[in-house]
Amino acid sequence: MAKQKASRPASKTAVKKRSGTKAAARSSARKAVKAKARTASPKKPVRPKQRIAISHHREEDFKADGLRAYAKYRDLGIAEASHGLAQAHVIRLQGPCNPAEVSKLHFHDVEFQMVYVLKGWVKTYMEGEGETLMKEGSAWTQPPKIKHMILDYSDDVELLEVILPAEFKTVELKA
């Protein structure tokens, strides 16, 4: 005797077919939304190709032509090589520290700023962090537009600073 298949009630079959149709419709809708999102996203501006930047230490490369009169800067060639994406320089703060000239609250309109102490020490103030003594080997980031100032530094301090973008505005504030 041949086995007979139990027949499924018609209502269950209809539900199954409907849900399959709904799943296919949802899948098509998702694909359309994803395709639309891909085409609707704004295109990033194309930057010129970056080049290699090599900088070797030379005393004559330290110039007093930067942001602060009490500092000498050695440009590392990053701004030119990155077409303005970033800049990097070694900073020598000229001692002895004169707080009347140095300790001015300010901020930089930047996307990123990182400082690393190569030699000596520097005492800083940063909004939300307070006073911090940074010594040789210390590094810190300064979020965009954070209010900060230098309070004191050793006569031999050297800092490596990396900033994005290369060109930015500095705003001095009343303390």
Phi and psi in degrees as a GROMACS rama.xvg file:
@    title "Ramachandran Plot"
@    xaxis  label "Phi"
@    yaxis  label "Psi"
@TYPE xy
-78.1073  140.954  ALA-2
-75.4277  137.14  LYS-3
-101.385  140.202  GLN-4
-74.7218  138.721  LYS-5
-74.2146  129.065  ALA-6
-81.7076  145.169  SER-7
-88.1907  141.211  ARG-8
-60.9282  145.57  PRO-9
-59.9297  -33.431  ALA-10
-64.5815  -38.358  SER-11
-69.1933  -38.8674  LYS-12
-62.7398  -43.2409  THR-13
-63.9734  -40.0521  ALA-14
-63.6219  -43.6029  VAL-15
-61.6339  -43.888  LYS-16
-64.3942  -41.5346  LYS-17
-63.4843  -44.3122  ARG-18
-65.5873  -33.1811  SER-19
-64.2031  -39.1999  GLY-20
-66.4948  -41.7538  THR-21
-63.2117  -41.6169  LYS-22
-62.5033  -41.7228  ALA-23
-64.6098  -39.3779  ALA-24
-66.1572  -42.7255  ALA-25
-62.3905  -41.9096  ARG-26
-62.4911  -42.73  SER-27
-64.3891  -40.7867  SER-28
-64.3102  -42.43  ALA-29
-60.8527  -44.4193  ARG-30
-61.3055  -41.0576  LYS-31
-64.6473  -42.5702  ALA-32
-64.7257  -44.4919  VAL-33
-62.4861  -43.3789  LYS-34
-63.7331  -40.4994  ALA-35
-64.2574  -42.233  LYS-36
-62.3212  -38.7194  ALA-37
-64.4058  -41.2159  ARG-38
-81.9943  -26.0028  THR-39
-82.8763  -17.7923  ALA-40
-67.0057  138.071  SER-41
-68.1151  142.914  PRO-42
-82.4717  139.072  LYS-43
-71.3835  142.969  LYS-44
-65.0568  140.219  PRO-45
-80.3588  121.489  VAL-46
-90.514  148.964  ARG-47
-61.2379  152.616  PRO-48
-61.6177  131.786  LYS-49
-73.2616  155.288  GLN-50
-120.641  168.926  ARG-51
-73.4292  138.75  ILE-52
-122.095  122.931  ALA-53
-120.663  130.576  ILE-54
-134.076  122.108  SER-55
-104.73  144.637  HIS-56
-63.0254  127.565  HIS-57
-143.634  125.889  ARG-58
-54.4666  -37.8984  GLU-59
-69.1275  -9.77149  GLU-60
-81.7671  -10.3592  ASP-61
-79.245  118.622  PHE-62
-122.323  147.963  LYS-63
-94.3954  48.7041  ALA-64
-120.829  24.6155  ASP-65
-101.185  -159.976  GLY-66
-61.6964  -38.973  LEU-67
-113.776  136.739  ARG-68
-68.8819  -25.5269  ALA-69
-89.7542  15.5283  TYR-70
-133.041  151.831  ALA-71
-116.148  139.25  LYS-72
-119.081  139.241  TYR-73
-116.312  104.565  ARG-74
-66.545  136.833  ASP-75
-99.2363  5.48691  LEU-76
80.9758  8.73273  GLY-77
-72.1074  -39.962  ILE-78
-59.5945  -47.3221  ALA-79
-66.9254  -44.1113  GLU-80
-66.9476  -30.3471  ALA-81
-99.3743  7.20256  SER-82
54.7812  42.131  HIS-83
88.3451  0.428437  GLY-84
-62.0873  -41.2999  LEU-85
-149.542  165.879  ALA-86
-137.045  153.289  GLN-87
-144.813  140.424  ALA-88
-153.627  159.569  HIS-89
-98.8391  132.455  VAL-90
-114.915  131.172  ILE-91
-110.885  114.138  ARG-92
-81.1955  129.785  LEU-93
-83.119  123.886  GLN-94
-93.2689  168.418  GLY-95
-74.1571  156.835  PRO-96
-65.5563  133.228  CYS-97
-115.393  97.6825  ASN-98
-54.0646  -31.3558  PRO-99
-62.202  -32.8022  ALA-100
-91.1211  -37.1405  GLU-101
-88.4878  -43.7931  VAL-102
-82.7037  72.8955  SER-103
-118.911  122.575  LYS-104
-66.4028  132.272  LEU-105
-157.652  173.504  HIS-106
-144.368  161.173  PHE-107
-114.305  135.888  HIS-108
-86.0878  81.3746  ASP-109
-126.374  167.974  VAL-110
-94.3517  -28.6818  GLU-111
-156.773  141.216  PHE-112
-147.963  130.051  GLN-113
-134.807  138.098  MET-114
-127.923  139.57  VAL-115
-130.394  130.1  TYR-116
-84.4765  113.138  VAL-117
-81.5982  -35.7362  LEU-118
-155.9  146.104  LYS-119
77.1583  -150.067  GLY-120
-150.877  159.693  TRP-121
-145.443  137.44  VAL-122
-104.454  124.139  LYS-123
-119.136  162.91  THR-124
-124.045  129.989  TYR-125
-130.747  134.809  MET-126
-53.2675  128.374  GLU-127
86.4385  -12.6866  GLY-128
-115.496  -31.7469  GLU-129
83.7813  -155.84  GLY-130
-83.0753  137.169  GLU-131
-141.216  134.577  THR-132
-93.1407  118.708  LEU-133
-104.779  125.298  MET-134
-113.414  172.285  LYS-135
-45.3699  125.722  GLU-136
94.7052  -11.0285  GLY-137
-76.901  147.776  SER-138
-140.453  150.923  ALA-139
-154.373  157.549  TRP-140
-110.067  152.525  THR-141
-121.765  110.967  GLN-142
-57.1631  157.454  PRO-143
-52.2051  134.051  PRO-144
60.9601  20.4695  LYS-145
-72.0339  135.52  ILE-146
-76.9883  131.756  LYS-147
-156.917  168.301  HIS-148
-162.471  159.611  MET-149
-91.5964  132.859  ILE-150
-100.181  -36.088  LEU-151
-165.308  161.555  ASP-152
-160.466  159.724  TYR-153
-77.1966  157.803  SER-154
-65.0047  -18.8726  ASP-155
-109.566  16.6642  ASP-156
-66.9239  136.974  VAL-157
-133.689  132.75  GLU-158
-124.695  145.25  LEU-159
-103.886  126.607  LEU-160
-124.922  133.89  GLU-161
-122.933  129.188  VAL-162
-136.103  140.07  ILE-163
-123.243  132.687  LEU-164
-78.5581  177.484  PRO-165
-65.5717  -38.9759  ALA-166
-100.927  130.109  GLU-167
-154.414  167.285  PHE-168
-103.779  139.636  LYS-169
-112.367  133.654  THR-170
-119.262  118.185  VAL-171
-85.3577  139.552  GLU-172
-115.882  159.561  LEU-173
-82.179  129.34  LYS-174
